[in-house]
Every structure is written in C-alpha cells, then in structure tokens.
Amino acid sequence: MNLRGRFDAVRLYQVLRVVQGLLFGIAAALNPVYRIETVGLDAFQLVILGTILEITIFSCEVPTGVVADTVSRRLSVIIGYGLYGIAFLGMGLMPFFGAIVATEALRGLSETFISGAQEAWLTDEIPHSSQPERSAADLIVQGSQLSMGGRFVGVWIASALGLISLATPLIAAGVGFVILCFALWATMPEDGFDRGAHKGAKRQAFF
C-alpha cells in the first residue's frame, strides 16, 4: 500500500533519525566483541576490514551519488537502508572472515547511498511539508540529537540481546533495517525533487 501522501516529511525525518540511531546502536555495541570472540578475527584481519570499509566508501561515493542527484533522493535512501539490513544480517548469520569481508564492503556501499541523500531529501521536502518555515540546518542538528538518543537506547537493547548470543544484536539490527527499508518505501514522500535541477550537484557527508 502506498501511504506516502499521508506522511509529513519533517515528522518522518525525525522518526527516521531515532530509528536509525536505535538500529545502529544495536548493531555496533557488541560488534567488536563478536568479531573477536565468535568470528575469531585477529588484529591484522580487523585492520583489513577497516581498510575495506574506507576503500569502498571512497570508491563508491561518486557513482552512488548519481542515484541521489539524478534519479531520486528517496530511492537512494531506501536502497542504502536495505543494503544495511542485508549487511548486518550477513555479519550475524555467517561468522567467518570471508563473509565478514563481503558484508563490510556492502556496509560501505550502504553508507554511500545514504550519505548526503537523506539530508538533501529533507531540504527538498521542507517547503512541501506541514512546517515549511523550518530551517533544514536546525532540523539536521535536531536529527543528530535524536539519532544519538536512539543509539543510547540501542546499546542497552544490544546488551540484553547479547545474553542470547553475540550474533543476535546484528541479526536483530539487520531485520530492523530491512523492515525500515520497506516502511520507507511505503511512507517516504518525494514532492520537491527536480531531477534536472540537481544534475551534477555535489553531495555532502551525512555521518
């Protein structure tokens, strides 16, 4: 069901930042412990993973920016969260180095789809929202605060889920991101995006 016409972009952005922070908090809290205790990675392998993440982000930032700048901000954000879900599910369900390498690269790709696109989407949609007088800069700062609050709660949830197994928080976060992806597909409006006006526009980092 398409519910996009019923949801206000500003309110949706605020809820999104809380949920985003919550899920990242769940995924990240015990991830280092999971990689060492369950997967059995050593220091060198951990460095490799960090390098792969950074290389992926650096390599894919411009290509994935084409989606947000010339096709759809909304689509770029939805793809990013969907890929996050797949990445975290893969991390939790396949505890061996080769799989973690692949999912870390996928996580980097996810970040490049969301990077800048989420805030660019908000900026485009504010004039079409119920609060057209709001400043995008103020909302983005507020969004960061909401995300931090969500992360704080997510850490505690991850601690409880970790009592089941160290993989459980990653699996739960992955499922959460997949659900978020479908929820955004059904509810995220896009009334202010002009493909022609944004061709070649430079995107700014979102984290």
Disulfide bonds with the S-S distance in Angstrom:
none
